[in-house]
């Protein structure tokens, strides 16, 4: 009964005109961001974060979450029509989606991507509703060592799955941890490593760092290469898949949903790995694996469902443990903290409006996306035709405004530019920025947990191994770190882009 | 030197700087970690991973891996122009104010990076500046800097 009342309260909240409008704006903007290569959900959410300061916290989370899962929908459009993934999560959709478009079946490809995403997104929210409160109740028994262990595991998984050698991912995480220590030390009150710059006493802001690493560096890389892209000219008809398409897609959609949801819960895994894993599974169990890559609808239905289910699953550790599982949810965590809400196991009890409002908005948002996406595909194609030389100054301007308006500080603009340059070199030398961002967000929490644990144990690091939950979690993290030592393992290790 | 040798070498240097900077603060003990504890720990971790990377890269170098230029065949000067204009924007924002600074910034990028027609440059920069000013400053109350023009 309590559960139903809470869910009802969430729906009452989301149907308030302001929240309804913000949910709509979020998913619309998210789809647009997903469609446009070169501007990801992280940069878009960073940009809008300062704008949300003047609205209630629940409305802020509704609009920011809308951008996140809206971009998952939009990313498939470019994969299918242009063979360029709008988002990293849609990379695998290019393989069969674009081939379907070339065969004159762009409509069913876009249709099954939207419908599969809707089904997966909706089912993952049901999972979030049931598992979130349950996990939060269990997490009340967690102490600092358990939290520390979970955060270590999250960062280890993310570095394990990052592209290239593992030392690079671990190095990025260590650098992110270092960056998180800049500014006031909560325990001693000393301003650390702030170089006597007043703005750095509060620490390096997440938004300028993220915008620099993901937004500015992306533009810098794009402008030095070819800025032309050709859209495959095809008439988009019959968006609703036929009976044969449905029959082939039901299995991949359901398998993709389950896989994506559970991988989304894992800290550090998420939408990208789930879409790749879904494709691999579908190919493995298919009666005609050799046809994958030539335009089979299962190759679109599975991964697109998986990445949407994962985006729902990613909210579970965020809302029930206060631990983000990827860079996007790290940004949402930052937004919650800025709005004065302390994420963690007590969030559902202390701020039921935030949890249930977000859950209800995701239901509504998924319906909005389905209604929006199918009729608006023509519009998204037109958006894709905006030449990049006209688009990139706008992206840069949005980043500049976003960085400045966070604290009305030019220092933040300079920090963003510096991280834009750093991000450019990271990409040139093949270092992934995602572990850095996660470590930057988790850093202060990790430091507190580490210090509290060591104080609890009178300085004995064995506290992490003496407690069963933290020891199991740390052993898993250790095994992940040890795997690359197996000869030849690195060649077989699954690696996914950002 | 190959690419990873260079980058891990830079990280080793960075680790040294971080460790030295951390030692300015009280490191403390395991039972009572001080302000410099985590910065020092992260600096040491950076050094450790960079050393692993350097050793691996050196072994690959011995097997014949060479330096690959990451600027070859690319129009890197366009990226440089953008970067300089971004820093200039940050520098001039307080002096010129949001509107004028944005007008010049957008106009410059449209004309210089991939040269567009003057009509598009002028029309585009004015339109973007006006719309972004109205959207962010007037409607969303973002309190953008005014500059000597007063807007």
Contacts between the chains, C-beta under 8 A, distances in Angstrom:
chain1	res1	chain2	res2	distance
A	50	B	142	6.8
A	51	B	140	5.2
A	51	B	142	7.2
A	54	B	140	7.9
A	54	B	141	6.8
A	165	B	53	7.0
A	165	B	56	6.7
A	167	B	49	4.6
A	167	B	50	7.9
A	167	B	52	4.6
A	167	B	53	4.6
A	167	B	56	7.1
A	168	B	49	7.8
A	168	B	53	6.8
A	170	B	45	7.5
A	170	B	49	4.9
A	171	B	11	6.2
A	171	B	45	7.9
A	171	B	46	5.9
A	171	B	49	4.0
A	171	B	50	6.2
A	171	B	53	7.0
A	174	B	42	5.0
A	174	B	45	3.9
A	174	B	46	4.7
A	174	B	49	6.3
A	175	B	42	7.4
A	175	B	46	5.9
A	177	B	38	6.8
A	177	B	41	7.9
A	177	B	42	4.2
A	177	B	45	7.5
A	178	B	18	5.8
A	178	B	39	6.0
A	178	B	42	3.9
A	178	B	43	6.3
A	178	B	46	6.8
A	181	B	38	5.1
A	181	B	39	4.5
A	181	B	42	6.8
A	185	B	25	8.0
A	185	B	35	4.3
A	187	B	35	7.4
A	188	B	26	7.4
A	188	B	34	7.0
A	188	B	35	4.9
A	190	B	25	6.5
A	190	B	35	4.9
A	192	B	25	5.9
A	192	B	35	5.5
A	192	B	36	7.5
A	192	B	39	6.5
A	193	B	21	5.8
A	193	B	22	7.8
A	193	B	39	6.5
A	216	B	86	6.9
A	219	B	82	6.7
A	220	B	79	4.2
A	220	B	82	6.1
A	220	B	83	6.6
A	221	B	79	7.4
A	223	B	75	7.3
A	223	B	78	4.5
A	223	B	79	5.8
A	223	B	82	6.2
A	223	B	113	6.1
A	223	B	114	7.9
A	224	B	74	4.3
A	224	B	75	4.9
A	224	B	76	5.0
A	224	B	78	5.5
A	224	B	79	4.7
A	225	B	74	6.2
A	225	B	75	7.7
A	227	B	114	6.7
A	389	B	110	7.6
A	389	B	113	6.7
A	389	B	114	3.6
A	389	B	116	6.9
A	390	B	110	7.3
A	390	B	116	7.5
A	390	B	120	7.9
A	390	B	124	7.1
A	392	B	82	8.0
A	392	B	109	7.4
A	392	B	113	7.6
A	393	B	105	7.5
A	393	B	106	5.0
A	393	B	109	4.2
A	393	B	110	6.1
A	393	B	128	7.4
A	394	B	128	6.7
A	396	B	82	7.1
A	396	B	86	6.8
A	396	B	105	8.0
A	396	B	109	7.2
A	397	B	102	6.4
A	397	B	105	7.2
A	397	B	106	6.6
A	397	B	128	6.8
A	397	B	132	6.3
A	400	B	86	7.4
A	400	B	89	6.1
A	400	B	90	7.8
A	401	B	132	6.8
A	401	B	136	5.5
A	401	B	142	6.8
A	401	B	144	7.3
A	404	B	93	7.2
A	404	B	142	7.9
A	404	B	144	7.1
A	404	B	145	7.8
A	405	B	136	6.9
A	405	B	142	4.2
A	405	B	143	7.2
A	405	B	144	7.1
A	408	B	143	5.4
A	408	B	145	7.9
A	410	B	90	5.7
A	410	B	93	5.7
A	410	B	94	5.8
A	410	B	145	7.7
A	413	B	89	7.3
A	413	B	90	4.1
A	413	B	93	6.8
A	414	B	87	7.3
A	414	B	90	5.0
A	417	B	83	7.2
A	417	B	86	4.8
A	417	B	87	5.4
A	417	B	90	6.0
A	420	B	83	7.0
A	420	B	86	6.8
A	421	B	83	6.1
A	424	B	79	6.9
A	424	B	83	7.9
A	428	B	70	4.2
A	429	B	3	6.0
A	429	B	4	7.6
A	429	B	6	7.9
A	429	B	7	4.3
A	429	B	70	7.6
A	430	B	3	8.0
A	431	B	7	7.4
A	443	B	38	7.7
A	446	B	38	8.0
A	447	B	38	4.9
A	450	B	33	7.2
A	450	B	38	7.2
A	451	B	33	5.1
A	451	B	37	7.7
A	454	B	30	5.6
A	454	B	31	6.3
A	454	B	32	8.0
A	454	B	33	6.0
A	455	B	31	6.9
A	455	B	32	7.0
A	458	B	31	5.1
A	459	B	29	6.2
A	459	B	30	3.8
A	459	B	31	2.8
A	459	B	32	7.4
A	460	B	30	7.5
A	461	B	30	6.8
